[in-house]
Amino acid sequence: MSYYTMSCQHCENPACVKVCPVGATYKDPETGVVRQDYDKCIGCRMCMAACPYTGVRSFNWEDPKYVLAFATGDAEVPAHQKHTVEKCTFCYQRISKGETPGCMVLCPGRARYFGDLDDPNSEVSQLIATREWKRLLPEKGTNPSVYYLV
């Protein structure tokens, strides 16, 4: 039995970017991260339909409800907006400052690694070079940037 966490695969050739009619989904040319501009998103969900990876995006049917009168956690995370699509951005607000994504910091099993795939000396590149790995749905032609070490 295997279990793979499912978040955005940050594809080299993302199907979601091609179908977004307003450019709300785009690929950051510097980092390669597939990003979402929540202020531009019109909630058409075409990106959700085009993505071959099930459950990667979520649609906000209503405004967020907070137990407190204000949101807690990372203050730099964009607020949820009603009738928009959301996805993992590798915590772009963190990586743009040289920090690691929150999921990597918080993973109790230390099972997540993040780094520059173009740098052969990075930890993530070294792991891919020396360990067996798998990428999801290679036949879809999206060339995902997420590798699962097996």
Residue, then its C-alpha position, 0 to 999 in steps of 0.5 A: m500500500s502506498y500513500y502520496t500527499m496530493s498538492c499542486q505538482h508545479c508542472e513545467n507544462p501546466a495544463c491549468v495555466k493554458v485554460c485560465p481565461v483571465g491569467a489568474t493562474y500563471k507560472d512564475p518565470e523566476t521560480g517555476v512555481v505555478r501561482q494563483d492571483y486570487d484578485k484576478c480569479i473569476g471562479c470559473r474553475m477551468c483550472m480545476a477541470a484541466c488539472p490531471y491531479t485530483g484534489v489539487r485545487s479547492f473552490n471557496w464556495e463562501d467567505p471564510k469563517y474564523v473562530l476568532a474575530f481575525a485569522t491566525g497563522d501566517a499573516e502574509v498568506p492571502a486571505h481566502q476569497k469567496h468564489t475563487v479557486e485556491k491551490c498550493t503555492f509552495c508558500y510563495q510568501r515564504i520562498s520569495k524571502g528565502e524561507t522554506p514552505g510551511c509544509m516542510v517546516l511542519c512535517p513531523g516525519r521530515a518527509r518533505y524536501f524543497g529546493d532548486l531542481d536546476d542546482p545539482n548540488s541542492e539537497v533535493s537534486q542530490l536525493i533525486a540523483t541517489r534515491e528511487w523516485k516517482r512522479l505522478l501521471p507522467e503520461k499526461g505531459t505536464n512534467p511535474s516538479v514534485y518527486y516522490l521518493v520511494 
